[in-house]
Amino acid sequence: MVRGSIIVGHSGGLENILSKETPFLEFHSKQGQRKFLAKHQIAYIEPVEPLRKPMLIPKNDPRYVDAFSMLGVPRNCTLDQAIAAFREKAKLYHPDTVAALALPQEVERYMTETFKQINTAYTEVRAELQEAA
């Protein structure tokens, strides 16, 4: 048995890669070696749990994580601290940054959804801090 990762890229998923007419599949072993596997010799692929996008949970839900926690700032932070935290997280998850990395489509969707949640959290934090001032 060989263990490693199949590089999916922008093709739209594993189904598209396996259904293409090319006889080989690019594979990266756990030891970091790049290999090409013959598709007809693949007997089983064990899927990993798909990435799930974070959601802002309604405030009345016990699993609720407030916007301050999402940005990683304390409730008594200043507006400047909130802006700095937002900018730091936004740089990590911005769609333009993600697109330049050539990540699998599933990861790009996750990062884009996370970016949207960060924007929503920042909007809530900014409004609350401005209201308190």
N, C-alpha and C positions, 0 to 999 in steps of 0.2 A: 504494500500500500504506500502511496506517495501522498505526503501532506504538504500543502502550500496554498497559494492564492492564485486565482485566475484574474487577470487584468481585464476588466470589462470596458473601461473607457466610456466614450460618448455613444456607443452603439445602441444603447437602450436596454441593456440587460443581457443576462446569460442566455436567454432563449435565442436572441438574435445572433449571438456568437456561435452557438451550437448549430443553428439552422443554416448558417452560411456554407457555401460550397467548398471552402478551403478545408483541406484535410487535417490541418494542425491547429492547435490551440496554444496560445502563449501562456506560460505557467511560471510562477516564482516559488521555488521550494522554500521550506522553513529555514534552510541553511543559507538562503539568499542567492541561490543559483537560478539563472534564467534558463528555462527549458522550453521545448516545444513538444507537446504531447499529440500523438495521433488520436483523432476523435474516435475512431472505431475501437480503440483499446480502452476507452473510459467506460468502466462498468458502473460507477456510482459517484455521485457528487453530493456531499453532505452540506446542506445549506446552513448558513449562520443566521441568527435572528436579524431581521431587517432593522435598519435605523428607524427610529420613531421621532417624529418632529415634536418639539416641546410646545405645549399649549399654555396660554395663560388661563388658569382655572378660575371659574367664578369665585368671588370672595366668600360666598356662603358655603362653598365646598370645603370640607376639612383638609383636603390635599392642597389647598390654595398656597401658592408661593407668591409673595408680594413683589411688586416691581423693584423695590429697593434691593431685595435679595437677588433678583435676576441680574441687576447691574453690579452687584457685589459691593454696595455701599451701605453704611448704617443709616438708620432713619433720621439721625441728627446731622447728616452731612450738609455741606453747603451746596449751592447750585453749581459752583465751579468744580467741586469734587464729583458731582453727578455728571457734569459735562465731560470731565476727563475720563471717568469710568465708561461712559457711553462711547466715546471716541475710541478707546482702547478695544472694547468688545466689537464695535462696528468694523474696525479695521480687520479683525480676525474673520468675520463672517460676511463681509460685503460681497455681493454677487460678482463684482468686477474682479476682486481678488481671487475668488473661488474659480472663476472661469479661466483665469490665467494658469491655474495649477493642473488643468486637464484631469480632474478627478472623475470617478464614476458618477453617472447621472443620479444615482440614489443619494450619494454624498452631497452633490450639488444641491439637490432639492432640500435635504436636511439643513444644510448651511444657509440656504435662502430663507427657509422658514424660521430658522433661529434668528437671522437678521431682522425679519419682520417682528418677531417677538421682542427683540432688544429695542427696536424703534418704539413699539407700543409701551414697553416698560419705561423707556426714557420720557415719553410723552406724559405718562401718568406721574412719574417722579417730578418732572419739571413743573407740572400744573400744581401738584401738592406743595412743592417748595415755594413757588411764587405766591400761592394762596396764603401760606403761613407767614410770608414776609410783609 
